[in-house]
C-alpha cells in the first residue's frame, strides 16, 4: 500500500475534455456571481440564525464520557501498535490511520456531522478527567490564552503536518509518523494544561481544521451555545474572525494545490534534477515549493480582498480576515475531490492491516480476508464527474459566502466593483485546481 498515492486519475478520465470542464466551471461561477449581484442585494446569512433545536442528548455528559473512554482506549491501542508493530509501513496500519482515518476521515465526517474531533480527541478526554480529579474547570488554564495568537499555533501545526506529508524524506515511514504524533501529543498536552480548552479550540491543528469544516454541516450552535439544525451557510457566516485565519486558509488550500502539482511529471523531473540523489536537497526543494505555493495563494487572496475602491487604506487592510471564511467551502471541495479514492479505497487496505496490527499472523474479525472494492478507480468517468462537481460546488458556495459578507463590509456604492477581484481569483483558483487535479 503506497499511502501517498491518492489514485486520482488523469484528464483522460473525464467524460468530457478537460478544456470544456474548465470553461464550463468558469461560466458557472460567472453566472452565479451575476445572479447574486442581481438577486442577492442585502445580507441574508445570519451568524445568529436560531435554527431548529436539537435534543440535549448531544451535549450530555454521559455521551461525552463514553466517547472519551473509547477514544482513549483506541489511542492506547494504536500507541502499542506504533511501538510494538512492524517497522514496515506495508504491514503497520499506523501510517494509514494517521493519513487516511485522521486527516481525511475525521475531516470528511466533520463536513457531515459537525466538529467530530472535538468529541473524539483522546487528549481532550484525558484533560477533562484530570480536571475532574483536580476539581478545575477544563476551560480555565494556568494562563490566559493570548488573543493575539488567534489561530496561528494551529496554522503552524497544520503546516507541520502538510510538510511531513508532502516534503519530508519518508512521509509514510512508521518512525516519521510516530515522531510527529509524539510531538503533537506533548505540545497539545502542555497547551491544554497551560491554557485550558481554549488551546484545543484555537491551537490544536486537527480540532481547528475539523471545526472549520464543520461550519459547512447542518449542525451548528445558536447564540446560547445550544445545538441546532440550520442552513450550512449560516453556520459558515458564524466562523470566528481571529488572527491567523488567512494563514490557515492559505496553508490548507495551498498544500492541496502543491500535492497535485507534485504529482506532475515536470515537478518530479525538476526535483530529481536539483537533488542529484541527495535526500536533503530534494527535501529542501520540496519545502521551498510548498512554501511558495502557500505564499502565492495567501498573497493573491489578500490582494484580491483588499482591491476595493472608495475606502481608506486601513479599512482595506482589515478585509482579508472577515472574508477568509469564503475559502472554507473551496477547501472542502478539494478535500472531497482530492482524497475521495484515498479515503474509500486506501482506507479499506488500512482496515485489512488492522487484522494483524502486531504482525503476528492474526486475522482479527476476519478483516484480512476483506477484498478492497475499487469501485471509483474502475469507474473513472464517475470519479471525474464527482471531482468536478465537488470543486465547482465548493467555489460557488465560496463566492456566495464572500458576496454576502461583502454586502455587510463594503460601501453600498462599491459592493459590486469591490468583489470583482475576488471573483476573478475564484475563477483562477477553479481553473488551476481542476488543471492540477487532473494532472495537467
C-alpha positions as CSV (number, residue, x, y, z in Angstrom):
1,X,0.0,0.0,0.0
2,X,1.5,3.3,-1.1
3,X,-0.1,5.7,1.3
4,X,0.5,8.9,-0.5
5,X,-0.7,7.7,-3.9
6,X,-4.2,9.1,-3.9
7,X,-5.4,7.3,-7.0
8,X,-6.9,10.4,-8.6
9,X,-6.7,9.5,-12.2
10,X,-6.0,12.0,-15.0
11,X,-7.6,14.3,-17.5
12,X,-8.4,11.3,-19.8
13,X,-10.8,10.1,-17.1
14,X,-13.2,13.0,-17.7
15,X,-16.4,12.2,-19.7
16,X,-15.8,15.5,-21.5
17,X,-12.5,17.2,-22.5
18,X,-10.7,19.0,-19.7
19,X,-10.9,22.3,-21.6
20,X,-14.7,22.0,-21.7
21,X,-14.8,21.3,-17.9
22,X,-12.6,24.4,-17.3
23,X,-14.7,26.7,-19.5
24,X,-18.0,25.3,-18.0
25,X,-16.7,25.8,-14.5
26,X,-15.7,29.4,-15.3
27,X,-19.1,30.2,-16.8
28,X,-20.9,28.6,-13.8
29,X,-19.0,30.8,-11.4
30,X,-19.5,33.9,-13.5
31,X,-23.3,33.3,-13.9
32,X,-23.5,32.5,-10.2
33,X,-21.8,35.8,-9.4
34,X,-24.1,37.7,-11.8
35,X,-27.2,36.2,-10.3
36,X,-26.0,37.0,-6.8
37,X,-25.4,40.7,-7.8
38,X,-29.0,40.9,-9.2
39,X,-31.0,38.8,-6.8
40,X,-29.0,38.9,-3.5
41,X,-28.8,42.7,-2.8
42,X,-29.0,42.6,1.0
43,X,-27.1,40.3,3.6
44,X,-29.0,37.1,4.2
45,X,-26.6,34.9,6.1
46,X,-27.1,35.4,9.8
47,X,-24.5,34.0,12.3
48,X,-27.2,34.3,15.0
49,X,-29.9,32.4,13.0
50,X,-31.9,30.4,15.5
51,X,-32.3,27.1,13.6
52,X,-34.1,24.1,15.0
53,X,-33.2,23.0,18.5
54,X,-31.7,19.5,18.8
55,X,-32.2,17.2,21.8
56,X,-29.9,17.9,24.8
57,X,-28.7,14.3,24.4
58,X,-25.9,15.5,22.1
59,X,-24.4,17.6,24.9
60,X,-25.0,15.1,27.6
61,X,-22.1,14.3,30.0
62,X,-22.6,10.5,29.7
63,X,-22.3,10.6,25.9
64,X,-19.1,12.6,26.1
65,X,-17.8,10.2,28.8
66,X,-18.5,7.2,26.7
67,X,-16.9,8.7,23.6
68,X,-13.9,9.9,25.6
69,X,-13.3,6.5,27.2
70,X,-13.5,4.8,23.8
71,X,-11.2,7.4,22.2
72,X,-8.6,7.0,24.9
73,X,-8.7,3.2,24.6
74,X,-8.3,3.4,20.8
75,X,-5.4,5.8,21.2
76,X,-3.7,3.5,23.7
77,X,-4.1,0.5,21.4
78,X,-2.7,2.5,18.4
79,X,0.2,3.6,20.6
80,X,1.0,0.0,21.3
81,X,0.8,-0.8,17.6
82,X,3.1,2.1,16.9
83,X,5.7,0.9,19.4
84,X,5.4,-2.9,19.0
85,X,4.1,-3.3,15.5
86,X,6.2,-3.8,12.4
87,X,8.5,-1.0,11.2
88,X,7.4,-1.7,7.7
89,X,4.6,0.7,6.6
90,X,3.3,-2.0,4.3
91,X,2.4,-4.1,7.3
92,X,1.8,-1.5,10.0
93,X,-1.6,0.2,10.0
94,X,-0.4,3.4,11.8
95,X,0.5,5.5,8.8
96,X,-2.8,4.6,7.2
97,X,-4.7,5.5,10.3
98,X,-2.8,8.8,10.5
99,X,-3.1,9.9,6.9
100,X,-6.4,8.3,6.0
101,X,-8.7,8.0,9.0
102,X,-7.5,11.0,10.9
103,X,-6.5,13.5,8.2
104,X,-9.2,12.6,5.7
105,X,-11.9,10.5,7.5
106,X,-12.3,12.7,10.6
107,X,-12.4,15.9,8.4
108,X,-14.9,14.4,6.0
109,X,-17.1,13.3,8.9
110,X,-16.9,16.9,10.2
111,X,-18.4,18.1,7.0
112,X,-21.4,15.9,7.7
113,X,-21.8,15.7,11.4
114,X,-20.1,18.8,12.9
115,X,-16.8,19.2,14.9
116,X,-16.1,15.4,15.2
117,X,-12.5,15.8,16.6
118,X,-13.8,17.9,19.5
119,X,-15.7,14.8,20.7
120,X,-13.1,12.2,19.7
121,X,-9.9,13.8,20.8
122,X,-8.3,11.5,23.4
123,X,-6.2,14.4,24.7
124,X,-9.3,16.4,25.4
125,X,-10.8,13.4,27.2
126,X,-7.8,12.9,29.4
127,X,-7.7,16.7,30.1
128,X,-11.4,16.6,31.2
129,X,-10.6,13.6,33.5
130,X,-7.5,15.4,35.0
131,X,-9.6,18.5,35.6
132,X,-12.3,16.4,37.3
133,X,-9.7,14.9,39.7
134,X,-8.2,18.4,40.4
135,X,-11.7,20.0,40.6
136,X,-10.8,22.5,38.0
137,X,-12.8,24.0,35.2
138,X,-11.5,22.5,31.9
139,X,-11.9,25.8,30.2
140,X,-9.6,27.5,32.6
141,X,-5.9,27.1,32.4
142,X,-2.9,28.3,34.4
143,X,-2.5,31.1,31.9
144,X,-4.9,33.1,29.7
145,X,-4.6,32.3,26.0
146,X,-3.2,35.4,24.3
147,X,-5.8,36.9,21.9
148,X,-3.0,38.0,19.5
149,X,-2.1,34.3,18.9
150,X,-5.5,33.5,17.4
151,X,-5.2,30.5,15.1
152,X,-1.5,31.0,14.5
153,X,-0.4,28.0,16.6
154,X,-2.9,25.8,14.6
155,X,-1.6,27.2,11.4
156,X,2.0,26.2,12.4
157,X,0.7,22.7,13.4
158,X,-1.1,22.3,10.1
159,X,2.0,23.3,8.2
160,X,4.0,20.8,10.2
161,X,1.5,18.1,9.0
162,X,1.5,19.0,5.3
163,X,5.3,19.3,5.4
164,X,5.5,15.8,6.7
165,X,3.1,14.5,4.1
166,X,4.4,16.5,1.1
167,X,8.1,17.5,1.7
168,X,9.6,15.1,4.3
169,X,12.0,12.4,3.0
170,X,10.0,9.5,4.2
171,X,6.4,10.6,5.0
172,X,5.0,7.1,5.1
173,X,7.5,5.6,7.5
174,X,6.3,4.4,10.9
175,X,9.1,6.3,12.6
176,X,8.4,9.6,10.9
177,X,4.7,9.3,11.8
178,X,5.5,8.2,15.3
179,X,7.8,11.2,15.9
180,X,5.2,13.6,14.6
181,X,2.5,12.2,16.8
182,X,4.7,12.3,19.8
183,X,5.4,16.0,19.2
184,X,1.7,16.6,18.7
185,X,0.8,14.8,22.0
186,X,3.4,16.7,24.0
187,X,2.5,20.1,22.6
188,X,-1.2,19.6,22.9
189,X,-1.0,18.2,26.5
190,X,1.2,21.1,27.6
191,X,-1.1,23.6,25.8
192,X,-4.2,22.2,27.5
193,X,-2.6,22.3,30.9
194,X,-1.5,25.9,30.5
195,X,-4.4,27.4,28.6
196,X,-7.3,25.0,29.1
197,X,-9.7,24.0,26.3
198,X,-9.1,27.3,24.6
199,X,-5.8,25.8,23.4
200,X,-7.7,22.9,21.7
201,X,-10.2,25.3,20.1
202,X,-7.6,27.6,18.6
203,X,-4.3,25.8,18.5
204,X,-4.9,22.1,18.0
205,X,-4.4,21.7,14.2
206,X,-6.8,18.8,14.0
207,X,-9.6,20.4,16.0
208,X,-9.3,23.7,14.3
209,X,-9.4,22.0,10.9
210,X,-12.3,19.8,11.9
211,X,-14.3,22.8,13.4
212,X,-13.5,24.9,10.3
213,X,-15.1,22.2,8.0
214,X,-18.0,21.6,10.4
215,X,-19.2,25.1,9.5
216,X,-20.5,23.5,6.3
217,X,-22.6,20.9,8.1
218,X,-26.2,21.3,9.0
219,X,-25.3,21.0,12.7
220,X,-24.5,24.3,14.4
221,X,-24.8,26.3,17.6
222,X,-27.2,29.1,18.4
223,X,-26.1,32.2,20.4
224,X,-26.7,30.4,23.7
225,X,-24.4,27.5,22.6
226,X,-27.3,25.0,22.2
227,X,-27.0,22.5,19.3
228,X,-29.3,23.4,16.4
229,X,-30.1,22.4,12.8
230,X,-29.7,25.2,10.3
231,X,-28.5,26.1,6.8
232,X,-24.8,25.4,6.5
233,X,-24.1,28.9,5.1
234,X,-25.5,30.4,8.3
235,X,-23.0,28.3,10.2
236,X,-20.2,29.4,7.9
237,X,-21.1,33.0,8.5
238,X,-20.5,32.4,12.2
239,X,-16.9,31.5,11.7
240,X,-14.6,33.3,14.2
241,X,-12.5,36.1,12.7
242,X,-9.2,35.6,14.5
243,X,-5.5,36.4,13.8
244,X,-4.0,33.6,11.7
245,X,-7.3,32.7,9.9
246,X,-5.9,33.8,6.5
247,X,-2.7,31.8,7.0
248,X,-4.9,28.8,8.0
249,X,-6.9,29.0,4.8
250,X,-3.7,29.6,2.6
251,X,-2.0,26.5,4.2
252,X,-5.0,24.2,3.6
253,X,-5.7,25.4,0.1
254,X,-2.0,25.9,-1.0
255,X,-0.9,22.5,0.4
256,X,-3.7,20.7,-1.6
257,X,-2.6,22.6,-4.8
258,X,1.0,21.6,-4.1
259,X,0.1,18.0,-3.6
260,X,-1.5,18.0,-7.1
261,X,1.4,19.9,-8.5
262,X,4.0,17.5,-7.1
263,X,2.2,14.6,-8.9
264,X,3.0,16.2,-12.3
265,X,6.0,14.6,-14.2
266,X,7.5,18.1,-14.7
267,X,7.8,18.7,-11.0
268,X,9.2,15.2,-10.3
269,X,11.8,15.8,-13.1
270,X,12.7,19.2,-11.6
271,X,13.2,17.8,-8.1
272,X,15.3,15.0,-9.5
273,X,17.5,17.4,-11.5
274,X,18.0,19.6,-8.4
275,X,18.5,16.7,-5.9
276,X,21.3,14.7,-7.6
277,X,20.2,11.8,-5.4
278,X,20.6,13.8,-2.2
279,X,17.6,13.3,0.2
280,X,18.4,16.6,1.9
281,X,18.5,18.6,-1.3
282,X,15.2,17.1,-2.5
283,X,13.6,17.8,0.9
284,X,14.7,21.4,0.8
285,X,13.4,21.7,-2.8
286,X,10.0,20.3,-1.9
287,X,9.8,22.5,1.2
288,X,10.6,25.6,-0.8
289,X,8.0,24.6,-3.4
290,X,5.4,24.0,-0.7
291,X,6.1,27.4,1.0
292,X,6.0,29.1,-2.4
293,X,2.6,27.8,-3.4
294,X,1.1,28.6,0.1
295,X,2.6,32.1,-0.1
296,X,1.1,32.6,-3.6
297,X,-2.3,31.5,-2.5
298,X,-2.2,33.7,0.6
299,X,-0.9,36.8,-1.2
300,X,-3.4,36.5,-4.1
301,X,-6.3,36.2,-1.6
302,X,-5.1,39.2,0.5
303,X,-4.6,41.4,-2.6
304,X,-8.0,40.4,-4.1
305,X,-9.8,41.0,-0.8
306,X,-8.2,44.5,-0.5
307,X,-8.9,45.5,-4.1
308,X,-11.9,47.7,-3.1
309,X,-12.2,51.2,-4.3
310,X,-13.8,54.0,-2.3
311,X,-12.5,53.1,1.2
312,X,-9.4,54.0,3.1
313,X,-6.2,52.0,3.4
314,X,-6.8,50.9,6.9
315,X,-10.3,49.6,6.1
316,X,-8.9,47.7,3.1
317,X,-6.2,46.2,5.3
318,X,-8.9,44.7,7.6
319,X,-10.9,43.0,4.9
320,X,-9.0,39.7,4.4
321,X,-9.8,38.2,7.8
322,X,-13.6,38.6,7.7
323,X,-13.6,37.2,4.1
324,X,-11.3,34.2,4.8
325,X,-14.3,32.1,5.7
326,X,-15.2,32.1,2.0
327,X,-12.1,29.8,1.4
328,X,-13.6,27.1,3.6
329,X,-16.0,25.7,1.0
330,X,-13.2,25.6,-1.6
331,X,-11.0,23.7,0.9
332,X,-13.9,21.3,1.5
333,X,-14.5,20.8,-2.3
334,X,-10.8,19.9,-2.8
335,X,-10.9,17.6,0.2
336,X,-13.6,15.5,-1.4
337,X,-12.1,15.8,-4.9
338,X,-8.5,15.2,-4.0
339,X,-8.9,12.5,-1.3
340,X,-12.1,10.6,-2.2
341,X,-10.5,7.5,-3.6
342,X,-7.7,7.7,-1.0
343,X,-10.4,7.5,1.8
344,X,-12.6,4.9,0.3
345,X,-10.1,2.6,-1.3
346,X,-6.8,3.0,0.7
347,X,-9.0,3.1,3.8
348,X,-10.1,-0.4,3.1
349,X,-6.5,-1.5,2.7
350,X,-5.7,0.0,6.1
351,X,-8.6,-1.8,7.7
352,X,-7.1,-5.1,6.4
353,X,-3.8,-4.2,8.1
354,X,-5.7,-3.8,11.4
355,X,-6.5,-7.5,11.3
356,X,-2.8,-8.2,12.3
357,X,-1.7,-5.0,14.0
358,X,1.4,-6.6,15.6
359,X,2.4,-8.6,12.6
360,X,2.0,-12.0,14.3
361,X,-0.2,-13.7,11.7
362,X,-3.5,-12.8,13.3
363,X,-6.8,-12.2,11.5
364,X,-9.0,-10.2,13.9
365,X,-12.7,-10.3,12.9
366,X,-11.6,-11.8,9.5
367,X,-10.5,-8.3,8.3
368,X,-7.6,-9.8,6.4
369,X,-10.0,-11.7,4.2
370,X,-11.7,-8.5,3.0
371,X,-11.2,-7.7,-0.7
372,X,-10.7,-4.0,-1.5
373,X,-13.6,-2.7,-3.6
374,X,-12.0,-0.4,-6.2
375,X,-15.4,0.9,-7.5
376,X,-14.3,4.5,-8.1
377,X,-11.0,3.6,-9.7
378,X,-12.8,1.2,-12.1
379,X,-15.4,3.9,-13.0
380,X,-13.2,6.8,-13.9
381,X,-16.0,8.8,-15.5
382,X,-18.0,8.7,-12.3
383,X,-14.9,9.7,-10.2
384,X,-14.0,12.5,-12.6
385,X,-17.6,13.9,-12.5
386,X,-17.7,13.8,-8.7
387,X,-14.4,15.6,-8.5
388,X,-15.5,18.4,-10.9
389,X,-18.8,18.8,-9.1
390,X,-17.1,18.9,-5.7
391,X,-14.7,21.6,-6.8
392,X,-17.4,23.6,-8.6
393,X,-19.8,23.4,-5.6
394,X,-17.1,24.5,-3.2
395,X,-16.3,27.5,-5.4
396,X,-19.9,28.5,-5.8
397,X,-20.5,28.3,-2.1
398,X,-17.3,30.3,-1.5
399,X,-18.5,33.0,-4.0
400,X,-21.9,33.1,-2.2
401,X,-20.3,33.4,1.3
402,X,-17.9,36.2,0.1
403,X,-20.7,38.1,-1.7
404,X,-22.9,38.1,1.5
405,X,-20.0,39.2,3.7
406,X,-19.1,42.0,1.2
407,X,-22.6,43.3,1.4
408,X,-22.0,43.8,5.1
409,X,-18.5,45.2,4.8
410,X,-18.4,47.3,1.7
411,X,-19.9,50.7,1.0
412,X,-23.2,50.4,-1.0
413,X,-21.7,52.2,-4.0
414,X,-18.8,49.7,-4.3
415,X,-20.5,46.5,-3.4
416,X,-20.2,45.2,-7.0
417,X,-16.9,46.6,-8.1
418,X,-15.3,45.7,-4.7
419,X,-16.0,42.0,-5.4
420,X,-14.6,41.7,-8.9
421,X,-11.0,40.9,-7.9
422,X,-12.2,38.2,-5.5
423,X,-14.5,36.8,-8.2
424,X,-11.6,36.7,-10.7
425,X,-9.5,35.0,-8.1
426,X,-12.1,32.3,-7.6
427,X,-12.2,31.6,-11.3
428,X,-8.4,31.4,-11.3
429,X,-8.5,29.0,-8.4
430,X,-11.0,26.9,-10.2
431,X,-9.0,26.7,-13.4
432,X,-5.8,26.0,-11.6
433,X,-7.3,23.5,-9.3
434,X,-9.0,21.4,-12.0
435,X,-5.9,21.6,-14.2
436,X,-3.7,20.3,-11.4
437,X,-6.3,17.8,-10.1
438,X,-6.4,16.1,-13.5
439,X,-2.6,16.1,-13.9
440,X,-2.5,18.9,-16.4
